[in-house]
Amino acid sequence: MSLHTFGWSVLALALLAGCSQKDDGKTVVRIGSVAPLTGAQTHIGKDNENGARLALDEINATGLTLGGKPVRLELIAEDDGAEPKTATLVAQKLVDAGVAGVIGHLNSGTSIPASKLYNAAGIPQISPSATAVKYTAQGYQTAFRVMANDAQQGAALGQFAVKTLKAQKIALIDDRSAYGQGLADEVEKAVRAAGGTVIDRQYTTDKATDFSAILTAIKGKGADLIVFAGMDPQGGPMAKQIKSLGLKAQLLGADGIQNGNFIKLAGADAEGAIASSPGLPLDKMPGGPTFKQRFNAQYGEIQVYAPYAYDAMQVFVAAMKRADSADPKKILAELTKTDHTGVTGQIRFDAKGDTVGGAVTLYQVKNGTWAPLATVQ
Amino acid sequence: MDIFAQQLVNGLVLGSIYALVALGYTMVYGILELINFAHGEVTMVGAMVALAVMGALLGVAPDLPGILVVIGGALVAIPACILLGYTIERVAYRPLRQAPRLAPLITAIGVSIILQNVAMLIWGRQYIAFPPILPQATFQIAGAQVSALQIFIVLLSGIAMAGLWFMVQRTRLGRAMRACGESREIASLMGVDVNRIISTTFIIGSALAAVAGLMVSAYYGLAHYYMGFMLGLKAFSAAVLGGIGNLGGAVLGGLLLGVIEALGAGYIGDLTGGFLGSHYQDVFAFLVLIAVLVFRPSGLLGERVAQRA
């Protein structure tokens, strides 16, 4: 009996018996998932992995055949610790393991160095959450993302600050990571374009907890709005210190702080903070509510990017199906033609690998939760 | 002017936190000439244990006054850290006391990594929030916004330094400590129980670390398994800046480092016309450290000790 017919008979048996399917005789196709699973961003990293895993489990449960052979997808979840250096090591490991594609990495600072290795190996990479412009601007045919990039988000933030919030004196703080720096640059550009004034630009690191010195400097310049481009472990204490230093300025952040952890860390001082997030609010996403149900049943609360990791995996496997092959080259050719209705919305890629027409939504903390404020296209 | 005053306050509070931790480094160094790199991690464990206890207390009695909850946390965290500090000394340092000086330095780094990983396994990798139970009252002093907690932190590091100084200079235990610092062999010939004295030093240092950890997590509103590393490094630098082995030096070094960092971060951008940004604050602080060590290798208050063969 050939492997082919054996696999089919097992599947048929499994379906007839109504029991869980057996792996025997199925070709295994490996897909990588990379996110920080140690360090300060672990909660967001695990969230990405779970999103990708949920998609993969659902596809495995319905069954997948490539070139007439039953296929079982296997997720190789790797940890890059949000470190650029580790990211390249992990990328090489995945290339050596012969993955068909990679969902990741989570950060821009890790996705960019890793993209060079994936490109050299011809392996498609779809980042659920890297938003730095540079990621898709390196001329790599293998780099894709399913989220609005920093140029889109920064433009939305800058415009919102000047046009809607009517801020006169805007101070910028970034954490000097590829994400924070790139985003702050885009916000600065958009603020100037909208006719606003940036009165101060301060810097911190993605490991700092004390911002009293830079906040005091900003206070001295009389800022009425502080834009923070960084993540929640810094944003939380920063919100606290803004209040304890008696600053009247409004805090405006991006997707790095638009999560539950920020509110937990800042406590009551989170109240009133505004932050943007690419895409739509979960309950406004076409597939949001049902996704939430399925995700919660498996993994508990959604942190931020899980729906995007889920969509990235779905988009990738859809391209794999159309290519009817696990060959990265053939998948790549199909990936560029993607027109997928995902949980987060319609996903199409432009020539660079960016999502076309990504929406950016602004949220404000009200009574201890993020409430949608406005959506900017 | 009020901005400058505020930056000074920021620096003093930050410096007092460094000083509290630096006291622990300097005490151990004064006796053993050992840099206890695990001290930062003991601070972290203190914060984590205190937060866990406080969480449990709030779960049982949510209406308990905030101060009592914090004291409850401290009452468990201090013995826990004492036990930890004692164990570290017994397991990682005492067997190596006659070994070359590099050996205990390496076990110290090893203990530090083990503690980080154990803390990560127990409490997870997430940032743990400090419950919002302390009063948030702030005062205006000379145009600067000061909170009760900040005043408490500054006072605490002063009291800790004064208390330790009194103990070392004026008590029998302190005399024994100083004797051990001079020469362990001679001290033991004079009837000093060297092992007991060294254990006591670790116990006092660890109790202080527990309190420092609790203060840090209360001040910044969070605790994390990695928080001890950078804190330990800065505190160690503070101890070296002030003259390691010298209690007053640890506090002076801590305050100086804190103030330099705050002023550096606050003014460096404007002074250099945006050429150097506030992310260079650490560079600035360490430049001062290097400059001091070039001209005073034993630190600001450190005494020149003749090299013993």
Interface residues (C-beta under 8 A of the other chain):
Chain A: T38 G39 A40 T42 H43 R176 D200 R201 Q202 Y203 T204 T205 K207 T209 D210 S212 A213 I214 T216 A217 K219 G220 D232 P233 G236 P237 K240 K243 S244 L245 G246 N261 K264 L265 A266 G267 A268
Chain B: I3 Q6 Q7 N10 G11 V13 L14 M120 G124 R125 Q126 Y127 A129 P132 Q136 T138 Q145 S147 Y220 G221 L222 H224 Y226 M227 M230 E261 A262 L263 G264 A265 G266 Y267 G269 D270 G274 G277 S278 H279 Q281
